[in-house]
Every structure is written in C-alpha cells, then in structure tokens.
Amino acid sequence: MHDIWKLLKNVRVVVFMLWCVAVGLSTGLLWQFLFWHLEDLASANEGCEMRAWIKTLQGLVSGVQCFGGELPFLFISG
C-alpha cells in the first residue's frame, strides 16, 4: 500500500489516470449516443420493418467499430 501512495503522489501519474477516465467516459457516451441515434432513425421511418432489425444493425455497427477501427490500430501500435 505504501508503494501505491508513492505512485499517486506523482502528478503525472494522477493526470494520466484522470485523462484515461475522461476518455473512457467520453467514448462510452459517444457509443451510447450512436445506439440512441440509430433507434431514433429506425422509429422515424414510417415502416415497421426496419424496427425489427435495429438490434442487429446496432450489433453490426459495434462489430465494425471494434474489428474495423480499433483492432488494426492495436496491431499497428505494437
């Protein structure tokens, strides 16, 4: 426990931890807004056939974000 307090006394470590929390919260907010926006688009459509596929569309969007956006950059960054 003594080593943890020594680590938390370093300002750079605390700023980095706060930055990671802020970026994580912002990313989560953005992803949830995307799902909310997709559901609004589906309900704004007059036909109900799109409403049945909205969860599949949200899953595909999440998969494309992960496998098409994040995963290649994790391999590139090493």
C-alpha positions as CSV (number, residue, x, y, z in Angstrom):
1,M,0.0,0.0,0.0
2,H,2.9,2.3,0.7
3,D,4.1,1.9,-2.9
4,I,0.7,2.8,-4.2
5,W,0.7,6.1,-2.3
6,K,4.2,6.9,-3.5
7,L,2.9,6.3,-7.1
8,L,-0.2,8.5,-6.5
9,K,2.0,11.4,-5.2
10,N,3.4,11.7,-8.7
11,V,1.3,14.4,-10.5
12,R,2.0,12.9,-14.0
13,V,0.5,9.6,-12.9
14,V,-2.6,11.2,-11.5
15,V,-3.1,13.3,-14.6
16,F,-2.7,10.3,-16.8
17,M,-5.3,8.3,-14.7
18,L,-7.8,11.2,-14.8
19,W,-7.2,11.5,-18.6
20,C,-7.9,7.8,-19.1
21,V,-11.1,8.0,-17.1
22,A,-12.2,11.1,-19.0
23,V,-11.5,9.5,-22.4
24,G,-13.3,6.3,-21.4
25,L,-16.4,8.1,-20.2
26,S,-16.4,10.2,-23.4
27,T,-16.1,7.1,-25.6
28,G,-18.9,5.3,-23.7
29,L,-21.1,8.3,-24.0
30,L,-20.4,8.5,-27.8
31,W,-21.2,4.8,-28.3
32,Q,-24.4,5.0,-26.4
33,F,-25.5,8.1,-28.3
34,L,-24.8,6.2,-31.5
35,F,-27.2,3.4,-30.4
36,W,-29.8,6.0,-29.4
37,H,-29.5,7.8,-32.7
38,L,-29.9,4.6,-34.7
39,E,-33.1,3.8,-32.7
40,D,-34.4,7.3,-33.4
41,L,-33.7,6.8,-37.1
42,A,-35.5,3.5,-37.2
43,S,-38.5,4.8,-35.3
44,A,-38.7,7.9,-37.5
45,N,-39.2,5.7,-40.5
46,E,-42.8,5.1,-41.3
47,G,-42.5,1.4,-42.0
48,C,-42.1,-1.0,-39.1
49,E,-39.9,-3.4,-41.0
50,M,-36.7,-1.5,-40.0
51,R,-37.6,-1.6,-36.3
52,A,-37.3,-5.4,-36.3
53,W,-33.7,-5.3,-37.4
54,I,-32.4,-2.4,-35.3
55,K,-30.7,-4.6,-32.7
56,T,-28.9,-6.5,-35.5
57,L,-27.8,-3.2,-37.0
58,Q,-26.5,-2.0,-33.7
59,G,-24.5,-5.2,-33.3
60,L,-23.1,-4.8,-36.7
61,V,-22.1,-1.2,-36.1
62,S,-20.4,-2.2,-32.8
63,G,-18.6,-5.0,-34.6
64,V,-17.4,-2.7,-37.4
65,Q,-16.1,-0.2,-34.8
66,C,-14.2,-2.9,-33.0
67,F,-12.8,-5.0,-35.8
68,G,-12.5,-2.3,-38.5
69,G,-11.5,0.6,-36.4
70,E,-9.8,-0.5,-33.1
71,L,-8.2,-3.8,-33.8
72,P,-6.0,-2.8,-36.7
73,F,-4.6,0.1,-34.8
74,L,-3.9,-2.0,-31.8
75,F,-1.7,-4.3,-34.0
76,I,-0.1,-1.3,-35.7
77,S,0.8,0.3,-32.4
78,G,2.6,-2.8,-31.2
